[in-house]
Amino acid sequence: MSDTIHRLIEQYGLVAAFAGSLAEGETAAILCGFFVHQGVFAPWQAFTAVFLGAFGGDALFFLCGRRFADTAFVGRLRQRPGFDRAFGLMQRHPALYVIGNRYVYGFRLLGGVAAGLSSIPALKFVVLNAVSAFIWTVLFVGIGYLFGLGAEQILGVALHSHQRLLVGLAIGVAAGLAGWLASRHFSRRAGRR
């Protein structure tokens, strides 16, 4: 069974990393970095998949705000808690907001739409989004790579494929749980304001 899962990761893992990085993709990027350390993916492949997903996701959300502002989808997003604050920050500090928005868990979708609804020029958004996606990719794929180093220190140099899967699964669950807890914490804080 673990050999089948290992082959699936080798065949479709980069596609999954790309898809996972389209939205809140920290877990996908961290797992991708872990599998780079384990030799499953080449570093340039992992970086490209995660970067394109991160850049493309925010560009898509920007496009939704810019071109589809009158749709029900964008209307629902505008009603979500925190949207008015995100839009206000975007209007006051557009460059800092575009670069920093992806680091606030739970706000990437809102942030991209807020940027699209703002007056920031599209070319400026694209450049700032590329810079932000580059930094984010290096950071989170790097964190995953460091998890791989830590696992190697704990489990020994020769991780077998089933151990890789278990460690990767543990990293994914831990990162997903941390993101979920952070999202709940910040949404509660936003609700109290």
C-alpha positions in Angstrom: 0.0 0.0 0.0 2.8 2.5 0.9 4.4 1.8 -2.5 1.2 2.8 -4.3 0.9 5.9 -2.2 4.6 6.7 -2.8 4.1 6.4 -6.6 1.0 8.6 -6.5 3.0 11.3 -4.6 5.8 11.0 -7.2 3.3 11.2 -10.1 0.8 13.7 -8.8 2.4 15.4 -5.9 3.5 18.5 -7.8 0.0 18.9 -9.3 -1.3 18.7 -5.7 1.2 21.2 -4.5 0.2 23.6 -7.3 -3.5 23.1 -6.5 -3.0 23.4 -2.8 -1.0 26.6 -3.2 -3.8 28.3 -5.1 -5.6 29.2 -1.9 -4.3 28.8 1.7 -1.4 26.6 0.6 1.0 26.6 3.5 0.5 22.9 4.2 1.0 22.0 0.5 4.2 24.1 0.3 5.6 22.6 3.5 4.9 19.0 2.4 6.5 19.8 -1.0 9.6 21.0 0.8 9.7 17.9 2.9 9.5 15.7 -0.2 12.3 17.8 -1.8 14.5 16.9 1.1 13.5 13.2 0.7 14.5 13.3 -3.0 11.0 12.7 -4.2 10.9 16.1 -6.1 13.7 18.2 -7.6 14.0 21.6 -5.9 13.3 23.5 -9.0 10.1 21.5 -9.7 8.8 22.0 -6.2 9.6 25.7 -6.3 7.9 26.2 -9.7 4.7 24.3 -8.7 4.3 26.1 -5.4 5.2 29.5 -6.8 2.8 29.2 -9.8 0.0 28.1 -7.5 0.6 31.0 -5.0 1.0 33.6 -7.7 -1.9 32.2 -9.8 -4.3 32.0 -6.8 -3.9 35.6 -5.8 -4.0 36.7 -9.4 -7.3 34.8 -9.8 -8.8 36.4 -6.6 -7.6 39.8 -7.9 -9.3 39.1 -11.2 -12.5 38.2 -9.4 -12.5 41.5 -7.6 -11.5 43.5 -10.6 -13.8 41.9 -13.3 -16.6 40.2 -11.4 -17.3 42.7 -8.6 -21.1 42.5 -9.2 -21.4 38.7 -9.0 -23.0 36.9 -6.0 -19.6 35.3 -5.2 -17.8 38.6 -4.7 -20.9 40.0 -2.9 -20.8 37.1 -0.4 -17.1 37.7 0.2 -17.7 41.4 0.8 -20.1 40.4 3.6 -17.6 38.3 5.5 -16.1 39.5 8.7 -12.9 41.4 8.2 -13.5 42.3 4.6 -14.0 46.0 5.3 -10.9 46.1 7.4 -8.9 44.3 4.6 -10.2 46.7 2.0 -9.3 49.7 4.2 -5.8 48.5 4.6 -5.5 47.8 0.9 -6.6 51.4 0.1 -4.2 52.9 2.7 -1.1 50.7 2.1 -1.5 48.9 -1.2 2.1 47.7 -1.7 2.5 46.4 1.9 -0.9 44.9 1.8 -0.3 42.9 -1.4 3.1 41.7 -0.2 1.9 40.8 3.3 -1.6 39.6 2.7 -0.7 36.0 2.0 0.9 35.6 5.4 -2.3 36.2 7.3 -4.0 32.8 7.4 -7.6 32.9 6.3 -7.4 36.2 4.5 -5.8 35.3 1.1 -9.0 35.0 -0.7 -10.5 38.2 0.8 -7.2 40.0 0.3 -7.0 39.2 -3.4 -10.6 40.3 -4.0 -10.1 43.4 -1.9 -7.0 44.2 -4.1 -9.1 43.7 -7.2 -11.8 46.1 -5.9 -9.2 48.7 -5.0 -7.6 51.3 -7.2 -4.2 49.6 -7.4 -3.0 49.3 -11.0 -3.1 45.8 -12.4 0.6 45.8 -13.4 1.7 47.0 -9.9 -0.4 44.2 -8.4 1.2 41.6 -10.6 4.7 42.7 -9.8 4.0 42.9 -6.0 2.2 39.6 -6.2 5.2 37.9 -7.9 7.6 39.3 -5.2 5.3 38.1 -2.4 4.8 34.7 -4.0 8.5 34.3 -4.5 9.3 35.1 -0.8 6.4 32.9 0.4 7.5 30.0 -1.7 11.1 30.1 -0.5 9.9 30.4 3.1 7.3 27.6 3.2 9.1 25.1 0.9 12.2 25.9 3.1 10.3 25.1 6.3 9.3 21.8 4.8 12.9 21.1 3.8 13.9 21.8 7.4 11.3 19.4 8.7 12.9 16.8 6.4 16.3 17.6 8.0 14.7 17.2 11.5 13.1 13.9 10.6 16.4 12.7 9.3 18.0 13.5 12.6 15.3 11.8 14.5 14.7 8.7 12.3 18.2 8.4 10.8 19.6 9.1 7.4 17.8 6.3 5.4 14.1 7.0 5.7 12.2 4.2 4.0 9.3 5.1 1.8 6.6 4.2 4.4 8.4 6.3 7.0 8.5 9.2 4.5 4.8 8.9 4.1 4.1 8.8 7.8 6.4 11.8 8.5 4.8 13.7 5.6 1.4 12.9 6.8 2.3 14.0 10.4 3.7 17.3 9.0 0.6 17.8 6.9 -1.8 17.2 9.8 0.3 19.4 12.1 0.5 22.3 9.6 -3.2 22.0 8.8 -4.2 21.9 12.5 -2.0 24.9 13.2 -3.6 26.8 10.3 -7.1 25.9 11.5 -6.4 27.0 15.0 -4.9 30.3 13.9 -7.8 30.9 11.6 -10.3 30.3 14.5 -8.3 32.5 16.8 -8.2 35.4 14.4 -11.8 35.1 13.3 -12.8 35.2 17.0 -10.7 38.3 17.5 -12.3 39.9 14.4 -15.7 39.0 15.7 -15.1 40.8 18.9 -14.3 44.1 17.2 
